[in-house]
């Protein structure tokens, strides 16, 4: 059976509310070394300070961003804006077009309770959704 996003048009318009950047509790923003370096350069920080302040190496070796005490991404400012938006990681750029969100209508609707941009704005072309899903899978794999 084809995924939900190929059977029904999806609309999405990011409002930059920052709710997708608040999770914590076992949820992580995964980075590869290139993404980490791009963010570090964008922030114009030394490598050692950047790694100490903003990154965590999980036991399995994965590199992730750290979280603020309230579960907010460390790059999310007090006003709910992403401080690294132009260089945000693939995981962030592909949201909400993750396979676990767009494969089934119930998952898409569940995520819409958290993300006010879901079901807003213009229809997103299926070709674009496929590219985003593929980019997310490539990053995971």
C-alpha positions in Angstrom: 0.0 0.0 0.0 1.3 3.5 -0.9 2.1 5.8 2.0 -0.6 8.3 3.1 1.3 11.3 1.6 1.0 9.7 -1.9 -2.7 9.1 -1.6 -3.8 12.5 -0.2 -2.4 16.0 -0.7 -0.6 17.4 2.4 -0.5 21.0 3.3 2.3 22.5 5.4 3.4 26.1 6.2 6.0 26.4 8.9 5.0 29.2 11.3 8.4 29.0 13.1 6.6 28.5 16.4 9.4 26.3 17.8 7.1 23.6 19.2 8.9 21.0 17.1 12.1 22.0 18.9 10.7 21.1 22.4 11.0 17.4 23.2 13.7 16.1 25.5 13.1 12.8 27.3 14.9 10.5 24.9 14.3 12.6 21.8 17.4 13.9 20.1 18.5 16.0 17.2 21.1 13.8 15.5 24.0 15.5 13.6 26.8 14.2 11.5 30.2 15.8 11.8 29.6 18.0 8.7 26.4 19.4 10.2 28.1 20.1 13.5 31.0 21.9 11.8 28.6 24.0 9.7 26.7 25.1 12.9 30.0 25.8 14.7 31.2 28.0 11.9 27.9 29.8 11.7 28.0 30.6 15.4 31.7 31.5 15.0 32.8 29.4 18.1 35.9 27.5 18.8 35.6 23.7 18.3 36.2 22.9 21.9 33.8 25.4 23.3 31.1 24.5 20.7 31.4 20.7 21.5 31.4 21.2 25.3 28.4 23.6 25.2 26.2 22.3 22.4 26.9 18.6 21.7 26.5 15.3 23.4 28.0 12.0 22.3 25.6 9.2 23.1 26.8 5.8 24.4 26.3 4.3 20.9 28.5 7.0 19.4 25.8 9.1 17.9 26.3 12.9 18.0 23.3 14.9 19.1 22.5 18.5 20.2 22.1 19.1 23.9 18.9 20.3 25.5 18.0 23.0 27.9 16.6 22.0 31.2 13.0 22.5 30.1 13.4 20.1 27.1 14.0 22.9 24.5 16.7 22.5 21.9 19.8 24.3 23.0 19.6 26.4 19.8 16.0 27.6 20.5 16.0 31.1 22.0 13.6 32.5 24.6 11.3 33.9 21.9 11.0 30.5 20.3 13.2 31.2 17.3 15.9 28.9 16.0 19.3 30.4 16.4 20.8 28.3 13.7 17.8 28.2 11.2 19.9 28.8 8.1 22.2 25.8 9.0 19.8 23.6 10.9 20.4 19.8 10.6 18.7 17.6 8.0 16.5 16.2 10.8 15.1 19.7 11.4 14.9 20.7 7.7 12.9 17.6 6.8 10.3 18.0 9.6 7.4 17.1 9.5 8.0 15.0 6.5 9.5 12.1 8.4 8.3 8.5 7.4 6.8 8.0 10.9 4.7 11.1 10.5 3.6 11.0 6.8 3.1 7.3 6.2 -0.3 7.1 7.9 -3.1 9.7 8.2 -3.5 9.1 12.0 0.2 9.9 12.6 -0.1 13.1 10.4 -3.2 14.2 12.3 -1.6 13.4 15.7 1.4 15.5 14.8 -0.9 18.4 13.7 -1.9 18.8 17.4 1.7 19.6 18.2 2.6 21.5 14.9 0.3 24.4 13.9 1.8 24.5 10.4 0.4 21.1 9.5 -2.7 21.3 7.4 -2.0 25.0 6.7 -0.9 26.8 3.6 -0.3 25.4 0.1 -0.3 21.8 -0.8 3.2 20.4 -0.8 4.1 18.6 -4.0 4.4 14.9 -3.6 7.8 15.1 -5.4 9.1 17.4 -2.6 7.7 15.2 0.1 9.5 12.2 -1.4 12.8 14.1 -1.5 12.4 15.2 2.1 11.5 11.6 3.3 14.4 10.3 1.3 16.8 12.8 2.8 15.7 11.9 6.3 16.1 8.2 5.6 19.5 8.7 4.1 20.6 10.6 7.2 19.3 7.8 9.4 20.9 5.1 7.4 
